[in-house]
Amino acid sequence: MRSRPPRYLGFSLIELLVVVAVVLILAAVAIPNLLRARRAANEASSVASLRAISSGQMAYRHTQGAYTTLTGLGAESVIDNVLASGSKSGYLFESDPGADPALEFTASAEPAVSSGIAASGTRFYFVNQDQVIRFNVGAPATSTSQPLP
């Protein structure tokens, strides 16, 4: 009986390098799209959160007679505790009564990181007692910024 030489099992170095190259190409295509989708989701969440703050301010004013801060809205359970903390979905929120708390308030949302690869968003948002959400790209939004479509 003749003995056969052992068969080598496994992958060659070239095969492994080809697989690694294909994985790296797929990652190079997928990661930017994933980051863009995350930014878009954060921006959509911030708009919804500003709507909640704005509606909460209106409800608070109708019951208490004046607008309040985010902390005040959270203390009365008008908005959830996460939003009342001032940070949600990569955005930082502020809301304060205006010079005349019985007549005006402002609320804003700005990305926690607004530039670079790790940006949580690129748009800044603003809303006041007129309930129109306004935005600006790259700088804080104000009452004169463009309204959302």
N, C-alpha and C positions, 0 to 999 in steps of 0.2 A: 504494500500500500504506500502510495506516495502522499506526502503531506502537502497541502496547498499553502501558499503564502497567505498570511492573514489579510483580510480586507480591511481597509481603513474606513472607519465610519466617521461622519461629521462633515463640516463645511471647510472649504479651502479659504485661505486668507482673502483671495480675490472676491469670492462670493460674499463673505462678510462685509468687505469694504463697499461692495455694490449695494447691499441692503442698508448699510449706514448712510450712504450717500442719498438713497431714495428717501429715507426717513428724514434726513436733514432738509431736503428740498421740500417735502410736504410740510414740515414745521415752519420753514421760511414763508410759505404761502399762507398757512393757517393762522399763525400767531398774530400778524397784523389785523386780520379780519376778526379774530376773537377780541382783540383790544378795542377795535372800532365798535363792535357790537356791545361790549361792556360800557363804553362811554355813552352810546346811544341809550342804553337801558338806564344808566344813572341819570341822564338828562330827562328822560321821560318820567322817572320816579320823582325827580325834583320838581317838575311841573305839577305832578299830582299832589305832592306834599304842599306846594304853595297854594294850590286850590283848597286843600284841607285847612291850611292856616287861615286863608282868607275867609272861608265859610265859617270857621271857628271864631274868628274875630267878629264877624257880623252877628253870630248867635250870642256871643258873650256881650256885645254891646246892647243887643235887644233885651237881655235879661239884667245886666248890671248897669247900663247907662253910659258906659265908656269902654274904649278899647284897652287892651292890656298887653303884656309881654308874652313870649313863648312859655316862660315859666308859669305865668298866670293861667294860660290856656291849659297847660298840663296839670296844674293843681286842681282845676275844676273838671278835669277829665273831658275836656272839649276836643283835645287831640291826644294821640297816644304818647306814652312816655319816651319812646325812642325819638320821635320828632321834637318833643318838648326839650330834649337834651341839647338840641341844636345841631346834631350831626346825624345824617342818614344817607345811605347809598352813595358815599363819596362826595357829598355836598355838605356845606355848612350853612345853617339857617339862622336868620335873625328876624325878629318882629318886635316892634316897639310902637307905643302910642305916639302920635304926633304932638305938635305944640299944643293943640287942643284935643285931649284924649276923648272927648265926647263926639268929635267930628272926624278925626283922621287917625290912620295908622299906616305904617310901612312894613313890608316884609321883603326879605331878599334871600337869595340862594346863590352861593358861589362855590365852585369846585374846590375841594380840599387840595387838589393838585391840578393846576390849570394848564400846564405845558409839559412837553416831553413825552417820552414813551409811556410813562406811568400815569399820565393825566387821567383823572377821574371824570373829566368833562371839559368842554371848551366854552360853553355858554354860561353867562351870568344872568340871573333872573331877578325880577322886581315886580311887586304888586302893592297896590295901596287900596284905599276905600272904594275906588271906582271899579275894582274887581277885574281889571284888565292886566293880564300877565305880559310883561315886557321882557325883552332879552337884548343882550349885547354880547358879541364875541370878543374875548380877550381882555375885557375891562368891565368893571361893575356896571350893571344896568341902573337906570334912573327912570323917573316918571316921564322923561322925554324920549326914552329908547323906543325902538320899534316893537309894536305888539306882536304876539304870536299869531300866526295865520289861523 
